[in-house]
Amino acid sequence: MSIENAATGGSHPRGPVDSSRIPRYAGPATFARLPRLDEVGGRADVAVVGVPFDSGVSYRPGARFGGNAIREASRLLRPYNPAQDASPFALAQVADGGDIAVNPFDINEAVETVEAAADELLGTGARLMTLGGDHTIALPLLRSVAKRHGPVALLHFDAHLDTWDTYFGAEYTHGTPFRRAVEEGILDTEALSHVGTRGPLYGKQDLDDDARMGFGIVTSADVMRRGVDEVADQLRQRIGDRPLYISVDIDCLDPAHAPGTGTPEAGGMTSRELLEILRGLASCNLVSADVVEVAPAYDHAEITSVAASHTAYELTTLMSRRIAGEKAAKVKAAKAKAVK
């Protein structure tokens, strides 16, 4: 039995629309042209969901439109991922769960809504691939994931630390989610890393506070000087087999590769570097992920949303491979037990 069949008990997941029969630009823009969640009985191994929310931004707004921009750009994704030698949509049932509708005028209520919706989706056994939205949404998503797995390891790809205390007295913004997460005890402080950080800070105290929370830092300059293989190896060693959450702010990329974002910083990673680092994490236990801060109003020729769609594709592939391996191991164990 192939790993695809072993992973699904002999049945095949429902995959994307056949682009040899229906042009890529036709039909509804679900992620990678995958079925909707309701079309697969409301259950999926990986649920792709959008959170159209940007009330937590501190500079340029517009990330509320990011999820749909990513979906539109994902029309060109294909079912076989040669970089990971995997067909993610055959290894696991991946479906588009639509958007989590949140209150754009009340951040506290929005955070609660995202957490409740994530609880419901994770309760079905799915892993989440969330399309933001601004980075505020990472906190409720982490809360929900931690209920299921306990404190999780975190890889945070971003130009910024996002561990500041408050903005204008507000505790919940796109610059504060990971400080709140540390304070709430939902992160494994032995396995936290920022990747791609750069640019000016308010003061050295920002770095001191961040280090006290347990974060390691791989700057964009580190990626350039040391190379993606060494960086990925360092991250794998730090994470081990802990349950891992990956949060990708698209501004971890240089504005040349991601102009459509709210707080761009010069000197960032290339899209190639980001994708290669993610591919180097194939052995990790990725339990859920997000891609946030895509603001299409500032984009050109879909550069940012294309990069974001490929990032979500690599993350989805990582999850699908892990799911398939776990299901195949269960099938093998059940067969061995039956023989005894």
VEXTORKE-834179 format. One record per residue (C-alpha): x, y, z; residue in one letter; chain. Coordinates in nm, 3 decimals. Example, Ala and Ser with C-alpha at 12.3 -4.5 7.8 and 13.67 -1.06 7.14 Angstrom:
<sites>
<<1.230,-0.450,0.780>,a,A>
<<1.367,-0.106,0.714>,s,A>
</sites>
This chain:
<sites>
<<0.000,0.000,0.000>,m,A>
<<0.139,0.345,-0.091>,s,A>
<<0.199,0.602,0.178>,i,A>
<<-0.096,0.799,0.037>,e,A>
<<-0.329,0.502,0.080>,n,A>
<<-0.181,0.406,0.416>,a,A>
<<-0.231,0.761,0.536>,a,A>
<<-0.599,0.763,0.446>,t,A>
<<-0.691,0.405,0.523>,g,A>
<<-0.707,0.314,0.155>,g,A>
<<-0.921,0.607,0.041>,s,A>
<<-0.802,0.913,-0.143>,h,A>
<<-0.855,1.268,-0.018>,p,A>
<<-1.049,1.503,-0.239>,r,A>
<<-0.792,1.725,-0.410>,g,A>
<<-0.787,2.048,-0.609>,p,A>
<<-0.993,2.128,-0.918>,v,A>
<<-0.834,1.977,-1.229>,d,A>
<<-0.670,2.272,-1.403>,s,A>
<<-0.643,2.077,-1.729>,s,A>
<<-1.023,2.084,-1.745>,r,A>
<<-1.114,2.413,-1.578>,i,A>
<<-0.884,2.714,-1.631>,p,A>
<<-0.705,2.835,-1.320>,r,A>
<<-0.867,3.177,-1.343>,y,A>
<<-1.221,3.031,-1.344>,a,A>
<<-1.430,2.933,-1.047>,g,A>
<<-1.417,3.027,-0.678>,p,A>
<<-1.077,3.112,-0.529>,a,A>
<<-1.033,2.859,-0.253>,t,A>
<<-0.675,2.802,-0.140>,f,A>
<<-0.493,2.607,-0.415>,a,A>
<<-0.838,2.540,-0.570>,r,A>
<<-0.906,2.286,-0.295>,l,A>
<<-1.256,2.182,-0.186>,p,A>
<<-1.439,2.379,0.077>,r,A>
<<-1.459,2.226,0.423>,l,A>
<<-1.832,2.164,0.386>,d,A>
<<-1.761,1.969,0.065>,e,A>
<<-1.558,1.711,0.259>,v,A>
<<-1.809,1.656,0.536>,g,A>
<<-1.679,1.931,0.763>,g,A>
<<-1.365,1.739,0.856>,r,A>
<<-1.014,1.778,0.724>,a,A>
<<-0.662,1.693,0.830>,d,A>
<<-0.554,2.049,0.750>,v,A>
<<-0.806,2.333,0.745>,a,A>
<<-0.703,2.651,0.564>,v,A>
<<-0.886,2.945,0.720>,v,A>
<<-0.877,3.319,0.673>,g,A>
<<-0.901,3.588,0.939>,v,A>
<<-0.986,3.920,0.770>,p,A>
<<-0.878,4.144,1.058>,f,A>
<<-0.633,4.433,1.078>,d,A>
<<-0.754,4.647,1.366>,s,A>
<<-0.433,4.575,1.555>,g,A>
<<-0.193,4.739,1.308>,v,A>
<<0.030,5.030,1.407>,s,A>
<<0.114,5.169,1.062>,y,A>
<<-0.037,5.083,0.722>,r,A>
<<-0.374,4.902,0.729>,p,A>
<<-0.510,4.658,0.471>,g,A>
<<-0.415,4.312,0.595>,a,A>
<<-0.785,4.232,0.635>,r,A>
<<-0.777,4.170,0.259>,f,A>
<<-0.469,3.946,0.279>,g,A>
<<-0.639,3.609,0.305>,g,A>
<<-0.835,3.647,-0.015>,n,A>
<<-0.531,3.789,-0.198>,a,A>
<<-0.336,3.480,-0.096>,i,A>
<<-0.617,3.256,-0.217>,r,A>
<<-0.624,3.433,-0.553>,e,A>
<<-0.247,3.397,-0.592>,a,A>
<<-0.267,3.030,-0.493>,s,A>
<<-0.463,2.944,-0.809>,r,A>
<<-0.129,2.865,-0.977>,l,A>
<<-0.013,2.615,-0.712>,l,A>
<<0.008,2.258,-0.836>,r,A>
<<-0.057,1.932,-0.649>,p,A>
<<0.302,1.795,-0.649>,y,A>
<<0.571,1.970,-0.446>,n,A>
<<0.906,1.865,-0.598>,p,A>
<<1.113,2.050,-0.337>,a,A>
<<0.971,1.821,-0.068>,q,A>
<<0.901,1.526,-0.301>,d,A>
<<0.544,1.511,-0.179>,a,A>
<<0.188,1.550,-0.302>,s,A>
<<0.041,1.724,0.002>,p,A>
<<-0.320,1.707,-0.110>,f,A>
<<-0.293,1.330,-0.166>,a,A>
<<-0.118,1.266,0.166>,l,A>
<<-0.387,1.437,0.372>,a,A>
<<-0.729,1.593,0.330>,q,A>
<<-0.670,1.966,0.300>,v,A>
<<-0.975,2.189,0.266>,a,A>
<<-1.057,2.559,0.272>,d,A>
<<-1.262,2.648,0.577>,g,A>
<<-1.349,2.999,0.463>,g,A>
<<-1.307,3.300,0.689>,d,A>
<<-1.349,3.352,1.062>,i,A>
<<-1.571,3.660,1.078>,a,A>
<<-1.449,3.891,1.355>,v,A>
<<-1.554,4.227,1.492>,n,A>
<<-1.337,4.498,1.330>,p,A>
<<-1.425,4.753,1.601>,f,A>
<<-1.345,4.554,1.917>,d,A>
<<-1.003,4.388,1.939>,i,A>
<<-1.081,4.199,2.259>,n,A>
<<-1.396,4.049,2.109>,e,A>
<<-1.210,3.967,1.787>,a,A>
<<-0.939,3.782,1.981>,v,A>
<<-1.205,3.580,2.163>,e,A>
<<-1.384,3.499,1.837>,t,A>
<<-1.067,3.372,1.671>,v,A>
<<-0.984,3.155,1.971>,e,A>
<<-1.334,3.002,1.982>,a,A>
<<-1.333,2.929,1.608>,a,A>
<<-0.986,2.775,1.629>,a,A>
<<-1.100,2.561,1.924>,d,A>
<<-1.387,2.427,1.713>,e,A>
<<-1.168,2.347,1.412>,l,A>
<<-0.886,2.190,1.615>,l,A>
<<-1.149,1.990,1.802>,g,A>
<<-1.224,1.801,1.481>,t,A>
<<-0.862,1.680,1.472>,g,A>
<<-0.753,1.927,1.204>,a,A>
<<-0.435,2.130,1.199>,r,A>
<<-0.476,2.493,1.100>,l,A>
<<-0.314,2.685,0.817>,m,A>
<<-0.435,3.037,0.890>,t,A>
<<-0.420,3.326,0.643>,l,A>
<<-0.421,3.668,0.808>,g,A>
<<-0.501,3.933,0.887>,g,A>
<<-0.255,4.113,1.109>,d,A>
<<-0.028,3.950,1.365>,h,A>
<<-0.268,4.010,1.653>,t,A>
<<-0.440,3.686,1.553>,i,A>
<<-0.137,3.474,1.645>,a,A>
<<-0.219,3.502,2.016>,l,A>
<<-0.568,3.344,2.008>,p,A>
<<-0.442,3.080,1.764>,l,A>
<<-0.159,2.990,2.002>,l,A>
<<-0.399,2.978,2.295>,r,A>
<<-0.613,2.729,2.108>,s,A>
<<-0.321,2.514,1.993>,v,A>
<<-0.178,2.505,2.347>,a,A>
<<-0.508,2.371,2.483>,k,A>
<<-0.455,2.070,2.261>,r,A>
<<-0.076,2.022,2.282>,h,A>
<<0.039,2.210,2.590>,g,A>
<<0.300,2.485,2.560>,p,A>
<<0.434,2.477,2.204>,v,A>
<<0.764,2.560,2.038>,a,A>
<<0.747,2.870,1.822>,l,A>
<<0.930,2.978,1.510>,l,A>
<<0.843,3.338,1.437>,h,A>
<<0.950,3.469,1.095>,f,A>
<<0.932,3.846,1.107>,d,A>
<<1.124,4.169,1.059>,a,A>
<<1.011,4.264,1.410>,h,A>
<<1.016,4.106,1.755>,l,A>
<<0.643,4.146,1.831>,d,A>
<<0.723,4.113,2.202>,t,A>
<<0.653,4.473,2.298>,w,A>
<<0.434,4.536,2.600>,d,A>
<<0.166,4.779,2.481>,t,A>
<<0.086,5.035,2.213>,y,A>
<<-0.103,5.341,2.339>,f,A>
<<-0.194,5.133,2.643>,g,A>
<<-0.343,4.850,2.433>,a,A>
<<-0.229,4.499,2.529>,e,A>
<<-0.355,4.328,2.215>,y,A>
<<-0.196,4.456,1.894>,t,A>
<<0.012,4.314,1.612>,h,A>
<<0.330,4.407,1.802>,g,A>
<<0.247,4.234,2.131>,t,A>
<<0.119,3.877,2.071>,p,A>
<<0.429,3.685,2.173>,f,A>
<<0.485,3.875,2.498>,r,A>
<<0.127,3.792,2.593>,r,A>
<<0.183,3.430,2.490>,a,A>
<<0.491,3.401,2.712>,v,A>
<<0.307,3.566,3.002>,e,A>
<<0.019,3.322,2.962>,e,A>
<<0.250,3.018,2.967>,g,A>
<<0.138,2.884,2.629>,i,A>
<<0.486,2.879,2.473>,l,A>
<<0.770,2.638,2.546>,d,A>
<<1.038,2.889,2.643>,t,A>
<<1.312,2.634,2.573>,e,A>
<<1.228,2.643,2.201>,a,A>
<<1.151,2.995,2.082>,l,A>
<<1.317,3.168,1.788>,s,A>
<<1.269,3.477,1.577>,h,A>
<<1.395,3.448,1.220>,v,A>
<<1.455,3.737,0.979>,g,A>
<<1.454,4.023,1.229>,t,A>
<<1.620,4.350,1.137>,r,A>
<<1.580,4.725,1.146>,g,A>
<<1.574,4.991,1.417>,p,A>
<<1.430,4.932,1.765>,l,A>
<<1.306,5.164,2.038>,y,A>
<<1.614,5.080,2.243>,g,A>
<<1.849,4.800,2.352>,k,A>
<<1.598,4.719,2.624>,q,A>
<<1.380,4.560,2.356>,d,A>
<<1.645,4.294,2.299>,l,A>
<<1.707,4.247,2.670>,d,A>
<<1.336,4.193,2.737>,d,A>
<<1.314,3.954,2.444>,d,A>
<<1.609,3.746,2.568>,a,A>
<<1.454,3.721,2.915>,r,A>
<<1.144,3.570,2.758>,m,A>
<<1.361,3.293,2.610>,g,A>
<<1.375,3.394,2.244>,f,A>
<<1.672,3.320,2.025>,g,A>
<<1.726,3.549,1.728>,i,A>
<<1.838,3.469,1.373>,v,A>
<<1.858,3.799,1.190>,t,A>
<<1.819,3.837,0.816>,s,A>
<<2.194,3.914,0.806>,a,A>
<<2.260,3.582,0.984>,d,A>
<<2.063,3.401,0.713>,v,A>
<<2.265,3.577,0.443>,m,A>
<<2.604,3.507,0.605>,r,A>
<<2.547,3.155,0.737>,r,A>
<<2.317,3.016,0.469>,g,A>
<<1.981,2.846,0.485>,v,A>
<<2.107,2.493,0.557>,d,A>
<<2.297,2.597,0.868>,e,A>
<<2.007,2.809,0.991>,v,A>
<<1.754,2.529,0.937>,a,A>
<<1.983,2.285,1.119>,d,A>
<<2.013,2.523,1.416>,q,A>
<<1.635,2.564,1.430>,l,A>
<<1.575,2.187,1.411>,r,A>
<<1.813,2.128,1.701>,q,A>
<<1.642,2.395,1.910>,r,A>
<<1.294,2.257,1.839>,i,A>
<<1.354,1.883,1.856>,g,A>
<<1.027,1.689,1.832>,d,A>
<<0.825,1.935,2.038>,r,A>
<<0.486,2.038,1.901>,p,A>
<<0.573,2.334,1.680>,l,A>
<<0.378,2.640,1.572>,y,A>
<<0.519,2.852,1.288>,i,A>
<<0.406,3.212,1.247>,s,A>
<<0.516,3.392,0.931>,v,A>
<<0.482,3.767,0.903>,d,A>
<<0.539,3.827,0.533>,i,A>
<<0.749,4.132,0.620>,d,A>
<<1.028,3.891,0.712>,c,A>
<<1.094,3.920,0.339>,l,A>
<<1.268,4.219,0.191>,d,A>
<<1.028,4.477,0.042>,p,A>
<<1.166,4.376,-0.298>,a,A>
<<1.000,4.037,-0.242>,h,A>
<<0.703,4.155,-0.033>,a,A>
<<0.612,4.521,-0.086>,p,A>
<<0.250,4.460,0.008>,g,A>
<<0.274,4.471,0.384>,t,A>
<<0.206,4.720,0.660>,g,A>
<<0.549,4.772,0.820>,t,A>
<<0.822,4.706,0.559>,p,A>
<<1.190,4.707,0.659>,e,A>
<<1.489,4.712,0.423>,a,A>
<<1.745,4.433,0.426>,g,A>
<<1.519,4.131,0.453>,g,A>
<<1.533,3.771,0.338>,m,A>
<<1.453,3.663,-0.014>,t,A>
<<1.150,3.447,-0.081>,s,A>
<<1.391,3.170,-0.183>,r,A>
<<1.564,3.183,0.157>,e,A>
<<1.234,3.166,0.345>,l,A>
<<1.105,2.871,0.144>,l,A>
<<1.433,2.681,0.177>,e,A>
<<1.443,2.726,0.555>,i,A>
<<1.085,2.598,0.580>,l,A>
<<1.170,2.295,0.365>,r,A>
<<1.458,2.224,0.602>,g,A>
<<1.210,2.174,0.886>,l,A>
<<1.052,1.860,0.739>,a,A>
<<1.144,1.648,1.042>,s,A>
<<0.965,1.883,1.284>,c,A>
<<0.623,1.822,1.436>,n,A>
<<0.438,2.118,1.287>,l,A>
<<0.094,2.128,1.449>,v,A>
<<-0.040,2.454,1.299>,s,A>
<<0.083,2.769,1.127>,a,A>
<<-0.012,3.112,1.004>,d,A>
<<0.091,3.356,0.731>,v,A>
<<-0.002,3.714,0.816>,v,A>
<<0.038,4.084,0.732>,e,A>
<<-0.023,4.062,0.356>,v,A>
<<-0.170,4.401,0.262>,a,A>
<<-0.255,4.381,-0.110>,p,A>
<<-0.323,4.753,-0.151>,a,A>
<<0.054,4.810,-0.139>,y,A>
<<0.141,4.510,-0.357>,d,A>
<<0.263,4.511,-0.717>,h,A>
<<0.180,4.234,-0.967>,a,A>
<<0.081,4.009,-0.673>,e,A>
<<0.447,3.978,-0.566>,i,A>
<<0.360,3.959,-0.197>,t,A>
<<0.056,3.735,-0.225>,s,A>
<<0.243,3.496,-0.455>,v,A>
<<0.523,3.469,-0.198>,a,A>
<<0.265,3.419,0.077>,a,A>
<<0.076,3.151,-0.116>,s,A>
<<0.396,2.954,-0.172>,h,A>
<<0.486,2.994,0.195>,t,A>
<<0.147,2.854,0.298>,a,A>
<<0.194,2.573,0.043>,y,A>
<<0.527,2.470,0.197>,e,A>
<<0.379,2.483,0.547>,l,A>
<<0.080,2.276,0.436>,t,A>
<<0.316,2.022,0.280>,t,A>
<<0.510,1.993,0.606>,l,A>
<<0.188,1.924,0.795>,m,A>
<<0.056,1.679,0.535>,s,A>
<<0.381,1.480,0.538>,r,A>
<<0.372,1.457,0.917>,r,A>
<<0.006,1.354,0.918>,i,A>
<<0.068,1.087,0.654>,a,A>
<<0.362,0.949,0.849>,g,A>
<<0.162,0.930,1.170>,e,A>
<<-0.134,0.760,1.001>,k,A>
<<0.092,0.513,0.821>,a,A>
<<0.260,0.427,1.154>,a,A>
<<-0.081,0.360,1.310>,k,A>
<<-0.178,0.132,1.021>,v,A>
<<0.151,-0.058,1.057>,k,A>
<<0.106,-0.093,1.432>,a,A>
<<-0.250,-0.218,1.389>,a,A>
<<-0.134,-0.479,1.137>,k,A>
<<0.144,-0.593,1.366>,a,A>
<<-0.104,-0.626,1.654>,k,A>
<<-0.343,-0.825,1.436>,a,A>
<<-0.064,-1.069,1.342>,v,A>
<<0.009,-1.134,1.710>,k,A>
</sites>
